[in-house]
Amino acid sequence: MHTTPQAPIDMDAVFPQLRAYARTTTRLHPRQGSPSVEQSSVGGPLLWPANEPWPTCDGSGLDDHPAETAVPLVPVLQLFADDVSDLPFPEDSDVLQVLWCPFDHAPWNSPLPRLRWRRRSAIDPRLTTTPAPHVDAEAWYVPDACLIDPERVTEYPSYDLPDEVWSQIREAARRVEADHGWEYDTDLAVASGSKVGGYPGWTQSPDWPVCICGVRMEHLLTIATWEFSRGDEQRWVPLEDRPAMLGWGFDSPDDHPWRSLQNPSGLMLGDAGGSYIFVCTSCPGRPYDHRFDCS
């Protein structure tokens, strides 16, 4: 079990201007393990139909394309509705799968994700062997297998907060930092780590994709390099992990627990960035798009 600490203040009372911007996100809390195809996971095996060809990348948009034109996609995420009910599953589906090409793609020099929505009961017979990643695949784009421990938390926008609202809460935010040491942007706003729903944890300016129907897409999920930004963070290090974080530091030995807690999947997306996947729930077929940014 992983528990995000509560804020030291009543957010509604201190920041009434934020009530309309509150969103629920589900932190996935990936931790290294050995998930089966029947479990939600990061980097674990996928529940895949045996009669459906494994998807490949044809090289379109690749910045540094290997010799072969067909690169097997690698499993990144599998989520079952039983574990993350907040996902906007299309009718008659209860599994979301995310794969991507483990090479840099234009325009952000990042992996290119693809989504599959499925019905668990319809997957029969099942694929028993997943294709190995391409021999030249970027190791930091092939996630280590992790189990997840979903936790729903409330978050508020940081970069997505309108300037006029920030001007209304600026002084209250300064008082909270002075009294409690908690900063609005890092501790009270957007939840860190891989998660479903809520707000993207933008490092750069927000860049929400718009569907061809003209509707701004919804943030479906974030796949993050780090589950929290640093070991002394006030908010996003789970309570259960804090004892293991004692004595952490970027110069700590490789076997220090903080490394597997902060970066359980072993991903490195740019300079500790994230991939944000968006979806349009207004259109048939669930069109999707993605964005990538890092520091």
C-alpha positions as CSV (number, residue, x, y, z in Angstrom):
1,M,0.0,0.0,0.0
2,H,1.2,3.5,-0.8
3,T,-0.3,6.6,0.8
4,T,0.3,10.2,-0.4
5,P,0.5,12.6,2.6
6,Q,-2.3,15.0,3.1
7,A,-1.7,18.7,2.7
8,P,-1.1,20.5,6.0
9,I,-4.0,22.9,5.3
10,D,-7.7,22.8,4.2
11,M,-7.3,23.5,0.5
12,D,-10.9,24.6,0.0
13,A,-10.7,27.0,2.9
14,V,-7.3,28.5,2.1
15,F,-7.7,28.5,-1.7
16,P,-11.4,28.8,-2.4
17,Q,-10.5,30.1,-5.9
18,L,-9.2,26.6,-6.8
19,R,-12.4,24.7,-6.1
20,A,-13.5,24.7,-9.7
21,Y,-10.0,23.4,-10.8
22,A,-9.7,20.4,-8.4
23,R,-9.3,17.1,-10.3
24,T,-9.0,13.5,-9.2
25,T,-5.9,11.7,-10.4
26,T,-4.9,8.1,-9.8
27,R,-1.3,7.7,-8.9
28,L,-0.1,4.3,-10.1
29,H,2.8,3.8,-7.7
30,P,4.7,1.3,-9.9
31,R,7.2,-0.9,-8.0
32,Q,9.4,-3.6,-9.4
33,G,7.8,-7.0,-9.5
34,S,6.8,-9.9,-11.7
35,P,3.3,-9.2,-13.0
36,S,1.3,-11.7,-15.1
37,V,-0.7,-11.0,-18.2
38,E,-3.8,-10.9,-15.9
39,Q,-2.5,-8.0,-13.9
40,S,-2.2,-4.2,-14.3
41,S,1.4,-3.3,-14.7
42,V,4.1,-1.0,-16.0
43,G,6.4,-2.8,-18.4
44,G,4.8,-6.2,-17.7
45,P,3.5,-8.7,-20.2
46,L,0.3,-7.9,-22.1
47,L,-2.9,-9.9,-22.4
48,W,-2.6,-10.2,-26.2
49,P,-4.7,-12.1,-28.7
50,A,-2.8,-14.9,-30.4
51,N,-4.4,-14.2,-33.8
52,E,-3.5,-10.5,-33.7
53,P,0.0,-9.6,-35.2
54,W,2.3,-7.9,-32.7
55,P,2.5,-4.2,-33.7
56,T,5.7,-2.8,-35.2
57,C,7.0,0.7,-36.1
58,D,7.6,1.2,-39.8
59,G,10.2,3.9,-39.2
60,S,8.0,6.9,-39.9
61,G,9.3,9.9,-38.0
62,L,12.3,8.1,-36.5
63,D,15.3,10.2,-35.8
64,D,17.7,7.4,-35.9
65,H,16.2,4.4,-37.6
66,P,17.7,0.9,-37.3
67,A,18.5,-1.2,-40.3
68,E,15.2,-3.1,-40.2
69,T,12.0,-1.3,-41.1
70,A,9.8,-3.2,-38.7
71,V,10.7,-2.5,-35.0
72,P,8.6,-4.5,-32.4
73,L,6.8,-2.1,-30.1
74,V,7.5,-2.7,-26.4
75,P,4.9,-3.0,-23.6
76,V,4.7,0.1,-21.5
77,L,1.4,-0.1,-19.5
78,Q,-1.6,-2.3,-19.0
79,L,-4.5,-1.2,-16.9
80,F,-7.7,-3.2,-16.1
81,A,-10.9,-1.4,-15.2
82,D,-11.0,-3.3,-11.9
83,D,-7.9,-1.4,-10.8
84,V,-8.5,2.0,-12.4
85,S,-12.2,2.6,-12.8
86,D,-11.7,6.3,-13.5
87,L,-10.3,5.5,-17.0
88,P,-12.8,6.5,-19.7
89,F,-13.1,2.9,-21.1
90,P,-15.0,2.7,-24.4
91,E,-18.2,0.7,-24.3
92,D,-17.5,-3.1,-24.1
93,S,-13.9,-2.7,-23.1
94,D,-12.1,-3.2,-19.8
95,V,-8.4,-3.2,-20.7
96,L,-6.1,-0.4,-21.8
97,Q,-2.7,-1.3,-23.2
98,V,0.0,1.2,-24.1
99,L,3.0,0.3,-26.3
100,W,5.7,2.4,-27.9
101,C,8.6,2.3,-30.3
102,P,11.8,2.3,-28.2
103,F,13.6,4.8,-30.5
104,D,13.5,8.6,-30.7
105,H,10.8,10.0,-32.9
106,A,10.2,13.5,-34.2
107,P,9.3,16.1,-33.1
108,W,10.4,15.7,-29.5
109,N,13.1,13.0,-29.7
110,S,10.9,10.6,-27.7
111,P,9.1,7.3,-27.9
112,L,6.0,7.1,-30.1
113,P,3.1,5.5,-28.1
114,R,0.2,3.5,-29.4
115,L,-3.0,2.5,-27.5
116,R,-5.2,-0.6,-27.5
117,W,-8.6,-0.9,-25.8
118,R,-9.8,-4.5,-25.3
119,R,-12.4,-6.7,-23.6
120,R,-10.6,-9.2,-21.4
121,S,-13.1,-12.0,-21.9
122,A,-12.8,-11.7,-25.7
123,I,-9.0,-12.4,-25.7
124,D,-8.9,-16.1,-26.5
125,P,-6.6,-17.8,-27.5
126,R,-3.8,-15.7,-26.0
127,L,-0.3,-15.0,-27.1
128,T,2.2,-16.9,-25.0
129,T,5.5,-15.3,-26.1
130,T,6.1,-11.5,-26.5
131,P,8.6,-10.5,-29.1
132,A,11.9,-9.3,-27.7
133,P,12.8,-5.6,-28.0
134,H,14.9,-4.7,-31.0
135,V,18.6,-5.4,-30.3
136,D,19.5,-1.7,-30.6
137,A,16.5,-0.4,-28.7
138,E,17.3,2.4,-26.3
139,A,17.5,0.6,-22.9
140,W,16.0,3.6,-21.1
141,Y,12.8,3.3,-23.3
142,V,12.2,-0.3,-22.3
143,P,10.6,-0.3,-18.9
144,D,11.4,-2.8,-16.2
145,A,8.3,-4.9,-15.1
146,C,6.4,-3.3,-12.3
147,L,3.3,-4.0,-10.3
148,I,1.1,-1.0,-9.5
149,D,-0.8,0.1,-6.4
150,P,-3.4,2.7,-7.6
151,E,-4.3,5.6,-5.2
152,R,-6.8,8.3,-5.9
153,V,-5.7,11.8,-4.9
154,T,-6.9,15.4,-5.5
155,E,-4.7,17.7,-7.4
156,Y,-4.7,21.3,-8.7
157,P,-3.1,22.9,-11.8
158,S,0.3,24.5,-11.8
159,Y,1.2,25.7,-15.3
160,D,-2.5,25.2,-16.4
161,L,-3.7,27.6,-13.7
162,P,-5.0,30.9,-15.3
163,D,-2.8,33.9,-14.5
164,E,-5.8,35.8,-13.1
165,V,-6.4,33.0,-10.6
166,W,-2.8,32.7,-9.6
167,S,-2.8,36.5,-8.8
168,Q,-5.7,35.8,-6.5
169,I,-4.0,33.0,-4.5
170,R,-0.4,34.3,-4.6
171,E,-0.3,35.8,-1.2
172,A,-2.1,32.8,0.4
173,A,0.5,30.5,-1.2
174,R,3.3,32.6,0.2
175,R,1.8,32.4,3.7
176,V,1.4,28.6,3.4
177,E,5.1,28.3,2.4
178,A,6.2,30.5,5.2
179,D,4.1,28.7,7.8
180,H,4.5,25.1,6.7
181,G,7.4,25.0,4.2
182,W,5.1,23.6,1.5
183,E,5.3,25.2,-2.0
184,Y,2.2,25.5,-4.1
185,D,3.8,24.3,-7.4
186,T,5.8,21.4,-6.0
187,D,3.8,20.2,-3.1
188,L,0.2,21.3,-3.4
189,A,-0.6,21.3,-7.1
190,V,0.0,18.5,-9.7
191,A,0.8,15.0,-8.4
192,S,4.1,13.6,-9.4
193,G,4.7,10.2,-11.2
194,S,2.9,7.9,-13.5
195,K,-0.8,8.5,-13.2
196,V,-4.3,8.4,-14.8
197,G,-6.4,11.5,-15.3
198,G,-5.8,14.9,-13.6
199,Y,-3.3,17.4,-15.0
200,P,-0.1,16.8,-16.9
201,G,3.0,17.6,-14.9
202,W,4.2,20.0,-17.5
203,T,7.9,21.1,-17.3
204,Q,7.5,23.4,-20.3
205,S,4.4,25.5,-21.3
206,P,1.1,23.5,-21.6
207,D,0.4,22.1,-25.0
208,W,-3.0,20.4,-25.0
209,P,-3.8,18.7,-28.3
210,V,-7.1,19.4,-30.1
211,C,-9.0,16.6,-31.8
212,I,-10.0,16.9,-35.4
213,C,-13.6,17.4,-34.1
214,G,-12.4,20.7,-32.6
215,V,-12.6,19.6,-28.9
216,R,-9.6,19.8,-26.7
217,M,-8.5,16.3,-25.7
218,E,-8.5,15.1,-22.1
219,H,-5.4,14.1,-20.3
220,L,-5.7,10.3,-20.2
221,L,-2.5,9.4,-18.4
222,T,1.1,10.3,-17.7
223,I,4.1,8.0,-18.0
224,A,6.8,9.5,-15.9
225,T,10.5,9.0,-15.5
226,W,10.4,9.7,-11.7
227,E,7.7,9.0,-9.2
228,F,8.8,12.0,-7.2
229,S,11.4,14.7,-8.0
230,R,13.6,14.4,-5.0
231,G,13.9,12.6,-1.7
232,D,13.1,15.6,0.5
233,E,9.8,16.4,-1.2
234,Q,7.1,17.3,1.2
235,R,4.2,15.7,-0.6
236,W,4.7,13.1,-3.2
237,V,7.0,10.5,-1.5
238,P,4.5,7.9,-0.1
239,L,4.5,7.6,3.7
240,E,5.4,4.0,3.5
241,D,8.6,4.7,1.5
242,R,10.0,7.5,3.7
243,P,12.0,5.3,6.1
244,A,13.8,3.8,3.1
245,M,14.6,7.2,1.7
246,L,16.7,8.2,4.8
247,G,20.2,9.2,3.7
248,W,19.3,9.5,0.0
249,G,21.3,11.5,-2.4
250,F,22.2,11.5,-6.1
251,D,25.7,10.3,-5.1
252,S,24.3,7.4,-3.0
253,P,25.5,3.9,-3.9
254,D,23.6,2.1,-6.7
255,D,22.0,-0.2,-4.2
256,H,20.4,2.5,-2.1
257,P,16.6,2.0,-2.0
258,W,15.8,5.5,-3.2
259,R,16.8,4.6,-6.8
260,S,14.2,1.8,-7.1
261,L,11.6,3.9,-5.3
262,Q,12.0,7.1,-7.4
263,N,12.6,5.3,-10.7
264,P,11.2,1.8,-10.4
265,S,10.7,1.3,-14.1
266,G,14.2,2.3,-15.1
267,L,12.8,4.7,-17.8
268,M,14.7,7.9,-18.6
269,L,12.6,10.1,-20.9
270,G,14.8,12.9,-22.0
271,D,16.1,14.7,-18.9
272,A,13.8,12.9,-16.4
273,G,10.7,14.0,-18.4
274,G,7.3,12.5,-19.1
275,S,5.1,11.3,-21.9
276,Y,1.5,12.6,-21.7
277,I,-1.2,10.8,-23.5
278,F,-4.5,12.5,-24.4
279,V,-7.8,11.2,-25.7
280,C,-11.0,12.5,-27.2
281,T,-14.1,10.9,-25.6
282,S,-16.5,12.7,-27.9
283,C,-15.4,10.9,-31.1
284,P,-16.0,7.2,-32.0
285,G,-12.8,5.2,-31.9
286,R,-11.3,7.2,-29.1
287,P,-8.7,9.3,-31.1
288,Y,-5.6,10.0,-29.1
289,D,-2.4,12.1,-29.2
290,H,0.6,12.6,-27.1
291,R,3.0,15.2,-25.9
292,F,6.5,15.0,-24.4
293,D,8.5,17.4,-22.3
294,C,11.4,17.5,-19.9
295,S,13.6,20.0,-18.1
